[in-house]
Amino acid sequence: MAGSNNNGQGTGVGEEKTASPRQSEVNRKLKYISLAILVVQNASLILSIRYVRTLPGDRFFTTSAVVMAEVLKVLTCLLIILFQRKGNLKEFIVLQYNSIVIQYKDTLKLAVPALIYTLQNNLQYVAISNLPAATFQVTYQLKILTTALFSVLMLRKSLSRIQWLSLLLLFAGVAIVQLEQEGKQKEETTVTGPSQNYAKGLVAVIVSCLSSGFAGVYFEKILKGSSASVWMRNIQLGIFGTLLGLLGMWWNDGLAIAEKGFLFGYTPMVWGVIFNQAFGGLLVAVVVKYADNILKGFATSFSIIVSTVVSVYLFGFHVDLLFTLGAGLVIGAVYMYSLPKAAAPSPSTATLSSSSHSLADGAGDSETEAFLPKASEKEKGC
């Protein structure tokens, strides 16, 4: 046994040396693909939500869109797990029963982050409906600050001096953008109409940042040492998210939906937003393991630039010196924060992948990297 292991190891090393140039080329391509996907997902979701919420005509119910995204996410994860089990329905059902029902205590732990994510998804619709897309994109980076603070308070993590400096620059950049936007508030109301409330949007994005930071850190804390796959976690989150989303929908829009219907106002563009919200986060959860923290920071920064440029042409957004200064500080701060520590990679940045504003947004890549290898080891065992 020992001899065979040694031979195997020797062969493996030899193969690794031979394959290393090709492997490094593949990894380099995967990083660029990851960068493109992260940028497109970050920018497109915000821009598309802003676009459909400012179109004239019948407006869809955002609470129903949140529920629909959760349902699609659960169904997608179920199909992925079924595919991983090679279509074995019995094994698939037993796995679901054991993971969700038998281990009910583990499942119930996800009720809190599911509630926060449901709130966050609804708040994002409120914020983007009332704020320019570029302003939202810049302000939403405050989630880095909130996640860092919750990581220090709840997980006792330490931040480097550069990271603390980057958080200070981040706050200053967002503050400059808000001062610049406040000066335009009257003009913005005249142009876009009284249905948009800047103060309401600003409160929504700040609460969303707070909830994102807390949910990500709480999620990391309760799932330490868990062997569940990222797909199973999304199913558990999605079940609670759907139920809580339905409750919020009934509370906020129950009478209107009963009169007009669940799918009222749904257009192909609205479906595009829902699919982006449902599948974008899952896609990022897979892709993000090929992207290091620097690449993720660069993707976030680049998506701010993309959102700003597209907003100028699509929504008539005006970029002046103050906005450029504030956005520049935020972009620089995001990149600085993503830099690894001198001694060891920064643990707190592990919870900062975002998006979807689903598992990827809340839980970050720390969970993804922990779950996916374990799932692949099981498959190897099979």
C-alpha positions in Angstrom: 0.0 0.0 0.0 2.7 2.4 1.0 4.7 1.6 -2.1 1.8 2.1 -4.3 1.0 5.4 -2.7 4.5 6.6 -3.1 4.4 5.6 -6.8 1.1 7.3 -7.2 2.4 10.5 -5.6 5.5 10.4 -7.7 3.5 10.1 -10.9 1.1 12.8 -9.7 4.0 15.2 -9.2 5.4 14.4 -12.6 2.0 14.9 -14.3 1.5 18.1 -12.4 4.8 19.5 -13.7 4.0 18.5 -17.2 0.5 19.9 -17.1 1.3 23.0 -15.1 1.8 25.4 -18.1 -1.5 24.2 -19.6 -3.2 24.3 -16.2 -2.0 27.8 -15.6 -3.3 28.9 -19.0 -6.7 27.4 -18.2 -6.8 29.1 -14.8 -5.9 32.4 -16.4 -8.7 32.1 -18.9 -11.1 31.1 -16.1 -10.1 34.2 -14.1 -10.9 36.4 -17.1 -14.2 34.6 -17.7 -15.0 35.0 -13.9 -14.2 38.7 -14.1 -16.6 39.2 -17.1 -19.4 37.2 -15.4 -19.0 39.1 -12.1 -19.0 42.5 -13.9 -22.0 41.7 -16.1 -24.0 40.2 -13.2 -23.2 43.1 -10.9 -24.1 45.8 -13.4 -26.9 44.2 -15.4 -29.1 43.4 -12.4 -29.1 47.0 -11.1 -29.5 48.6 -14.6 -32.3 46.2 -15.6 -34.2 46.8 -12.4 -33.9 50.5 -12.8 -35.0 50.3 -16.4 -38.2 48.3 -15.8 -39.1 50.4 -12.8 -38.9 53.6 -14.7 -40.8 52.5 -17.8 -44.3 54.0 -18.3 -47.3 51.7 -18.1 -48.4 49.1 -15.6 -45.8 48.3 -13.0 -45.3 44.7 -11.7 -45.4 43.9 -8.0 -41.9 43.7 -6.7 -43.0 41.5 -3.9 -44.2 38.9 -6.4 -40.9 39.2 -8.3 -38.9 38.4 -5.1 -41.1 35.3 -4.5 -40.8 34.1 -8.2 -37.0 34.5 -8.0 -36.9 32.3 -4.9 -39.1 29.6 -6.5 -36.9 29.5 -9.6 -33.7 29.3 -7.4 -35.1 26.4 -5.4 -36.2 24.5 -8.6 -32.8 25.1 -10.2 -30.9 23.8 -7.2 -33.2 20.7 -7.0 -32.5 19.9 -10.7 -28.7 20.3 -10.1 -28.8 17.9 -7.2 -30.9 15.5 -9.1 -28.4 15.7 -12.0 -25.5 15.1 -9.5 -27.4 12.0 -8.3 -27.6 10.8 -12.0 -31.4 10.9 -12.0 -31.7 8.5 -9.1 -35.1 9.7 -7.7 -35.0 7.5 -4.6 -31.5 8.7 -3.6 -32.5 12.3 -4.4 -35.7 12.2 -2.2 -33.8 10.5 0.7 -31.2 13.2 0.6 -33.8 16.0 0.7 -35.6 14.3 3.5 -32.5 13.8 5.6 -31.1 17.3 4.9 -34.3 19.3 5.4 -36.6 17.2 7.8 -34.3 14.9 9.8 -31.7 17.6 10.3 -34.4 20.2 11.0 -32.3 22.0 13.6 -29.7 22.7 10.9 -32.5 23.8 8.5 -34.1 26.1 11.1 -30.8 28.0 11.5 -31.3 29.4 8.0 -34.6 31.0 8.9 -32.8 34.2 10.2 -30.6 34.8 7.1 -33.5 33.8 4.8 -35.7 36.5 6.5 -32.8 39.1 6.1 -32.2 38.2 2.4 -36.0 38.4 1.7 -36.0 41.9 3.3 -32.8 42.8 1.4 -34.2 41.8 -2.0 -37.4 43.8 -1.4 -35.4 46.8 -0.3 -33.2 46.7 -3.3 -36.2 47.1 -5.5 -37.3 50.1 -3.4 -33.8 51.6 -3.5 -33.2 51.2 -7.3 -36.7 52.4 -8.0 -35.9 55.7 -6.3 -32.2 56.2 -6.9 -30.2 56.6 -10.1 -28.5 53.3 -10.9 -25.0 54.7 -10.6 -25.8 56.3 -7.3 -27.2 53.0 -6.0 -24.2 51.1 -7.2 -21.8 53.4 -5.4 -23.8 53.7 -2.2 -24.4 49.9 -2.1 -20.7 49.4 -1.6 -21.3 50.4 2.1 -22.0 46.7 2.5 -18.3 46.2 2.6 -18.1 48.5 5.6 -21.0 46.9 7.4 -19.7 43.3 6.7 -16.2 44.3 7.9 -17.6 45.8 11.1 -19.9 42.8 11.8 -16.9 40.5 11.1 -14.8 42.3 13.7 -17.7 42.4 16.3 -19.2 38.9 15.8 -16.3 36.8 14.5 -13.4 38.6 16.2 -11.6 39.0 12.9 -8.8 41.5 12.5 -8.4 44.0 9.7 -5.1 45.4 8.3 -4.3 49.1 8.4 -4.8 49.3 4.7 -8.3 47.8 5.1 -9.2 50.2 7.8 -7.9 53.1 5.6 -9.9 51.7 2.7 -13.1 51.6 4.8 -12.5 55.3 5.7 -12.1 56.2 2.0 -15.2 54.2 1.2 -17.3 56.1 3.7 -15.9 59.4 2.5 -16.6 58.5 -1.2 -20.2 57.5 -0.5 -20.7 60.7 1.6 -19.4 62.9 -1.3 -21.7 61.2 -3.8 -24.7 61.7 -1.4 -23.8 65.4 -1.0 -23.6 65.8 -4.8 -26.9 64.0 -5.3 -28.6 66.0 -2.5 -27.8 69.2 -4.5 -29.6 67.6 -7.5 -32.6 66.3 -5.6 -35.0 69.1 -6.7 -33.9 68.8 -10.3 -34.1 65.0 -10.2 -37.7 65.2 -8.9 -38.6 67.6 -11.7 -37.1 65.3 -14.4 -38.2 61.9 -13.1 -41.5 62.8 -11.5 -42.8 62.9 -7.9 -43.3 59.1 -7.8 -39.5 58.8 -7.0 -38.4 59.6 -3.5 -34.7 60.0 -3.1 -34.8 59.9 0.8 -36.8 56.7 0.6 -34.3 55.1 -1.7 -31.4 56.2 0.4 -32.9 54.7 3.6 -33.7 51.5 1.7 -30.1 51.1 0.4 -28.6 51.8 3.8 -30.8 49.3 5.6 -30.0 46.8 2.7 -26.3 47.3 3.3 -26.7 46.7 7.1 -28.8 43.6 6.4 -26.3 42.3 3.8 -23.4 42.7 6.2 -25.1 41.1 9.2 -26.6 38.2 7.1 -23.2 37.4 5.5 -21.4 37.2 8.8 -24.2 35.4 10.6 -24.3 32.9 7.8 -20.6 32.3 8.0 -20.8 31.9 11.8 -23.6 29.3 11.9 -22.3 27.2 9.0 -18.7 26.7 10.2 -17.9 23.0 9.9 -21.0 22.2 7.9 -20.7 19.6 5.2 -23.8 20.6 3.2 -23.4 21.6 -0.4 -24.0 25.1 -1.7 -27.0 23.8 -3.6 -28.6 22.3 -0.5 -28.1 25.5 1.4 -29.8 27.4 -1.4 -32.8 25.1 -1.2 -33.1 25.5 2.5 -32.7 29.3 2.2 -35.2 29.3 -0.7 -37.9 27.4 1.2 -37.8 30.0 4.0 -37.3 32.8 1.5 -40.4 31.7 -0.5 -42.6 31.4 2.6 -41.4 34.7 4.0 -41.7 36.4 0.6 -45.3 35.2 0.3 -46.1 36.6 3.7 -44.5 40.0 2.8 -46.4 40.0 -0.5 -49.7 39.3 1.2 -49.0 42.0 3.8 -47.9 44.7 1.3 -49.8 43.9 -2.0 -52.3 41.2 -1.0 -55.5 43.1 -2.1 -53.9 44.4 -5.3 -52.6 41.0 -6.3 -55.9 39.4 -5.6 -57.6 41.9 -7.9 -55.0 42.1 -10.7 -53.1 38.7 -10.5 -49.7 37.5 -9.4 -48.1 38.1 -12.8 -49.6 41.5 -13.4 -47.3 43.8 -15.3 -44.8 41.0 -16.2 -43.1 41.7 -19.5 -40.2 39.9 -21.1 -37.9 42.5 -19.6 -39.3 41.8 -16.1 -38.8 38.1 -16.6 -35.2 38.9 -17.6 -34.7 40.7 -14.2 -36.2 37.8 -12.3 -34.1 35.2 -14.1 -31.0 37.4 -13.5 -31.8 37.7 -9.8 -32.5 33.9 -9.5 -29.7 32.5 -11.6 -27.2 35.3 -11.4 -26.4 34.6 -7.7 -26.1 30.9 -8.3 -23.8 31.4 -11.3 -21.6 33.8 -9.2 -21.5 31.3 -6.4 -19.9 28.8 -8.8 -17.7 31.2 -10.7 -16.4 33.1 -7.7 -14.2 30.2 -6.6 -12.0 30.9 -9.6 -11.6 34.6 -8.7 -9.3 35.8 -6.0 -10.2 38.8 -3.8 -8.2 41.2 -6.0 -10.2 40.1 -9.1 -13.5 40.4 -7.2 -12.6 43.9 -6.0 -11.6 44.8 -9.6 -14.9 43.4 -10.9 -16.9 45.4 -8.4 -15.0 48.6 -9.3 -15.4 48.0 -13.0 -19.1 47.3 -12.6 -19.5 50.8 -11.0 -17.9 52.3 -14.1 -20.1 50.3 -16.4 -23.3 51.3 -14.5 -22.3 54.9 -14.6 -21.5 55.0 -18.3 -24.7 53.1 -19.2 -26.8 55.3 -16.9 -25.5 58.4 -18.8 -26.8 57.1 -22.1 -29.9 55.1 -20.9 -31.2 57.4 -18.2 -29.6 60.8 -18.9 -27.6 60.6 -15.7 -25.2 63.6 -15.3 -21.7 63.0 -14.0 -20.0 66.0 -12.5 -16.7 66.5 -10.6 -18.1 65.7 -7.1 -19.7 62.4 -8.3 -16.4 61.5 -10.1 -14.4 62.2 -7.0 -16.7 60.2 -4.7 -17.0 57.3 -7.1 -13.3 57.3 -7.6 -12.7 57.1 -3.8 -15.2 54.2 -3.6 -13.5 52.3 -6.5 -10.1 52.8 -5.0 -11.3 51.7 -1.6 -12.9 48.5 -2.9 -9.7 47.6 -4.6 -7.6 48.4 -1.6 -9.9 46.4 0.7 -9.6 43.4 -1.6 -5.8 43.3 -1.3 -4.5 40.4 0.9 -2.8 41.0 4.2 1.0 40.8 4.3 1.0 37.9 6.7 -2.1 36.0 5.5 -5.1 36.5 3.2 -7.8 38.6 4.8 -10.6 36.4 6.2 -13.2 39.2 6.4 -13.2 39.7 2.6 -14.4 36.1 2.3 -18.0 37.2 3.0 -18.0 40.0 0.5 -18.9 38.4 -2.8 -22.0 39.9 -4.2 -24.7 39.9 -5.8 -27.7 38.3 -6.5 -28.4 39.1 -4.2 -28.9 35.6 -3.0 -26.4 33.1 -1.4 -23.5 34.6 -3.3 -24.4 38.1 -2.1 -25.0 37.1 1.5 -22.7 34.2 2.2 -19.8 35.0 0.1 -17.2 32.7 -1.4 -16.0 31.4 1.9 -19.0 29.0 2.0 -18.7 28.3 -1.7 -15.1 27.2 -1.4 -15.9 25.1 1.7 -18.9 23.3 0.2 -18.0 22.6 -3.4 -14.8 20.6 -2.8 -16.7 18.5 -0.2 -19.4 17.8 -2.8 -16.8 16.8 -5.3 -15.1 14.5 -2.8 -18.4 12.7 -2.3 -18.7 12.3 -6.0 -15.2 10.8 -6.2 -16.2 8.5 -3.4 -19.2 7.3 -5.3 
